[in-house]
Amino acid sequence: LVMVIDYPLVPIGNYSSIQQSALTALQWLSGHGPEGVECSSKPPLLVAGDSSGGGSAVSLVLNAQADPGRWPKISGAFVFSPWTNLECDTPTYYYNTFGSRQTGGHHDTVYTGDIVFHKPAAENARIYKDIAELYVGGNETMLTDPRASPFHLKESDIRERTPFYIVVSGTESIAGDSWVLASKLAQQGVRVNLDVYPGMWHVFPMYSE
């Protein structure tokens, strides 16, 4: 059973309302099957998300772990190009700046870096940061709070070793968000599978065609 949550996005929604919607949906899903029929069995629950939704999915795992007596256990998570650093200062914003160059022939143009977000690195980071501030409802302390910005995870923030599968382009602006998150999770004994695809674009697995 796959459940897709229709939660309010920024600027109508924010971190708190999105997480509350996700936790409520998780609670409902833990006790219902197809057609909304109530069930007594407790099948494994997996969460997923992409881009900002990927960051929200990681936050959902952390928030559910923080209060296991209230929220169902999450058995695993998979995220595509998750945005996890709301400070928006990951070095790959600069290393993966979009660029192009001619290789000799009239049509021989090689593109490098982030092929979706073409603006200069500082401008991309500023745009992301503006959205991040809306996401946390103007509470700037949340920009480095691991609950909203999992890039800043500490050992004490991980209550269970929920497995993660992370997919990201090696050449997108926020590639480093995934690399650092995967490293921090693995350091705490969490089973993490990180797949990095150079030359691809932001959330490319969503483009099945």
C-alpha positions as CSV (number, residue, x, y, z in Angstrom):
1,L,0.0,0.0,0.0
2,V,1.4,3.4,-1.1
3,M,0.1,6.5,0.6
4,V,1.0,10.0,-0.8
5,I,0.4,12.9,1.7
6,D,-1.2,16.0,0.4
7,Y,0.2,18.5,2.8
8,P,0.4,22.3,2.5
9,L,3.6,23.6,1.0
10,V,5.5,26.8,1.8
11,P,4.5,29.5,2.2
12,I,1.1,28.1,3.4
13,G,2.7,25.3,5.3
14,N,6.0,25.1,7.2
15,Y,8.1,22.6,9.0
16,S,5.7,22.2,12.0
17,S,2.5,21.7,9.9
18,I,4.2,19.4,7.4
19,Q,5.6,17.2,10.2
20,Q,2.3,17.1,12.0
21,S,0.5,16.1,8.7
22,A,3.1,13.4,8.1
23,L,3.0,12.0,11.6
24,T,-0.8,11.9,11.6
25,A,-0.7,10.1,8.2
26,L,1.9,7.6,9.5
27,Q,-0.3,6.9,12.5
28,W,-3.3,6.2,10.3
29,L,-1.4,4.1,7.9
30,S,-0.1,1.9,10.7
31,G,-3.6,0.7,11.5
32,H,-5.2,0.6,8.0
33,G,-4.9,-1.4,4.8
34,P,-6.2,-1.1,1.3
35,E,-9.6,0.7,0.9
36,G,-9.0,2.1,4.4
37,V,-10.0,-1.1,6.1
38,E,-8.7,-1.3,9.7
39,C,-6.2,-4.0,10.4
40,S,-4.6,-5.5,13.5
41,S,-1.4,-6.6,11.9
42,K,1.6,-4.2,11.9
43,P,3.4,-4.4,8.5
44,P,6.7,-2.6,8.0
45,L,6.3,1.1,7.3
46,L,8.7,2.8,4.9
47,V,8.9,6.6,4.2
48,A,10.2,8.3,1.1
49,G,10.6,11.8,-0.3
50,D,12.5,13.8,-2.8
51,S,14.2,17.2,-2.7
52,S,12.7,19.3,0.2
53,G,10.3,16.3,0.7
54,G,13.4,14.1,1.1
55,G,14.5,16.3,4.0
56,S,11.1,16.2,5.5
57,A,11.1,12.4,5.2
58,V,14.4,12.3,7.2
59,S,12.8,14.7,9.8
60,L,9.8,12.4,10.0
61,V,12.1,9.4,10.9
62,L,13.8,11.5,13.6
63,N,10.6,12.8,15.1
64,A,8.9,9.4,15.1
65,Q,12.0,8.0,16.9
66,A,12.0,10.7,19.5
67,D,8.6,9.6,20.8
68,P,8.2,5.9,20.2
69,G,5.4,5.5,22.6
70,R,3.2,7.8,20.5
71,W,4.3,7.2,16.9
72,P,4.6,4.0,14.9
73,K,8.1,2.5,14.2
74,I,9.5,3.3,10.8
75,S,11.3,0.3,9.3
76,G,13.2,2.2,6.6
77,A,13.5,5.3,4.4
78,F,14.5,6.1,0.9
79,V,15.1,9.6,-0.4
80,F,16.1,11.2,-3.7
81,S,18.3,14.3,-3.7
82,P,17.2,15.3,-0.1
83,W,17.6,18.9,0.9
84,T,19.0,18.5,4.5
85,N,21.1,21.6,5.2
86,L,18.8,24.6,5.7
87,E,21.8,26.8,6.2
88,C,22.5,26.3,2.5
89,D,26.3,26.5,2.8
90,T,27.3,23.0,1.7
91,P,30.5,23.3,-0.4
92,T,28.9,21.6,-3.4
93,Y,26.8,24.7,-4.0
94,Y,30.2,26.1,-5.3
95,Y,31.9,23.0,-6.6
96,N,28.9,22.0,-8.7
97,T,28.1,25.4,-10.1
98,F,26.7,25.1,-13.6
99,G,29.0,25.8,-16.5
100,S,29.5,25.0,-20.2
101,R,32.4,25.0,-22.6
102,Q,33.0,24.4,-26.3
103,T,35.2,21.4,-27.2
104,G,36.0,22.4,-30.8
105,G,33.1,21.5,-33.0
106,H,30.2,23.9,-33.6
107,H,27.7,21.7,-31.6
108,D,30.2,20.2,-29.2
109,T,29.2,21.8,-25.9
110,V,30.1,20.1,-22.6
111,Y,27.9,21.0,-19.6
112,T,29.3,20.7,-16.1
113,G,27.8,21.0,-12.6
114,D,24.2,21.4,-11.8
115,I,22.2,21.4,-15.1
116,V,18.9,22.3,-13.4
117,F,19.9,25.3,-11.3
118,H,22.0,27.6,-13.6
119,K,22.5,30.6,-11.4
120,P,25.8,31.5,-9.8
121,A,26.5,29.6,-6.6
122,A,25.9,32.5,-4.2
123,E,22.6,33.3,-5.8
124,N,21.4,29.7,-5.7
125,A,22.3,29.5,-2.0
126,R,20.5,32.8,-1.3
127,I,17.3,31.6,-3.0
128,Y,17.5,28.3,-1.1
129,K,18.1,30.1,2.2
130,D,15.0,32.4,1.6
131,I,12.9,29.3,1.1
132,A,14.5,27.6,4.2
133,E,13.5,30.6,6.3
134,L,9.9,30.3,5.2
135,Y,10.0,26.5,5.9
136,V,11.0,27.1,9.5
137,G,8.4,29.9,10.0
138,G,11.0,32.5,10.5
139,N,12.6,30.7,13.5
140,E,16.3,30.9,12.4
141,T,17.4,28.6,15.2
142,M,15.7,25.8,13.3
143,L,18.1,26.2,10.4
144,T,20.6,24.2,12.3
145,D,18.2,22.1,14.4
146,P,18.7,18.5,13.3
147,R,14.9,17.9,13.5
148,A,14.4,20.3,10.6
149,S,17.9,20.3,9.1
150,P,19.2,16.7,9.5
151,F,22.6,17.7,8.0
152,H,23.4,18.9,11.5
153,L,22.8,15.6,13.2
154,K,24.6,14.7,16.4
155,E,24.9,11.3,18.0
156,S,22.2,12.1,20.6
157,D,19.7,12.7,17.8
158,I,19.7,9.1,16.5
159,R,17.5,7.0,18.8
160,E,17.1,3.9,16.4
161,R,19.1,2.6,13.5
162,T,16.5,2.9,10.8
163,P,18.1,1.9,7.5
164,F,18.4,4.6,4.7
165,Y,18.7,4.4,1.0
166,I,19.9,7.7,-0.5
167,V,20.2,8.6,-4.2
168,V,21.7,11.8,-5.4
169,S,23.4,13.3,-8.5
170,G,27.1,13.8,-7.9
171,T,27.0,17.1,-9.8
172,E,24.0,18.8,-8.3
173,S,24.2,21.8,-6.0
174,I,23.0,19.9,-2.9
175,A,24.9,16.7,-3.4
176,G,26.9,17.4,-0.3
177,D,23.7,17.4,1.8
178,S,23.4,13.7,1.0
179,W,27.1,12.8,1.5
180,V,27.3,14.4,4.9
181,L,24.0,12.9,6.1
182,A,25.0,9.4,4.9
183,S,28.4,9.7,6.7
184,K,26.9,10.9,10.0
185,L,24.3,8.1,9.9
186,A,26.9,5.5,9.1
187,Q,29.1,6.7,11.9
188,Q,26.3,5.9,14.4
189,G,25.9,2.4,13.1
190,V,22.9,3.1,10.8
191,R,22.8,0.9,7.7
192,V,23.0,3.4,4.8
193,N,23.2,2.7,1.0
194,L,24.3,5.9,-0.8
195,D,24.2,5.9,-4.6
196,V,25.9,8.8,-6.3
197,Y,25.3,9.4,-10.1
198,P,27.7,11.9,-11.7
199,G,26.3,13.9,-14.6
200,M,22.6,13.4,-13.6
201,W,20.2,16.1,-12.3
202,H,18.3,16.9,-9.2
203,V,15.7,14.2,-8.3
204,F,16.5,12.4,-11.6
205,P,14.9,9.0,-10.5
206,M,11.5,10.7,-10.6
207,Y,11.9,11.0,-14.5
208,S,11.2,7.4,-15.4
209,E,10.8,8.1,-19.1
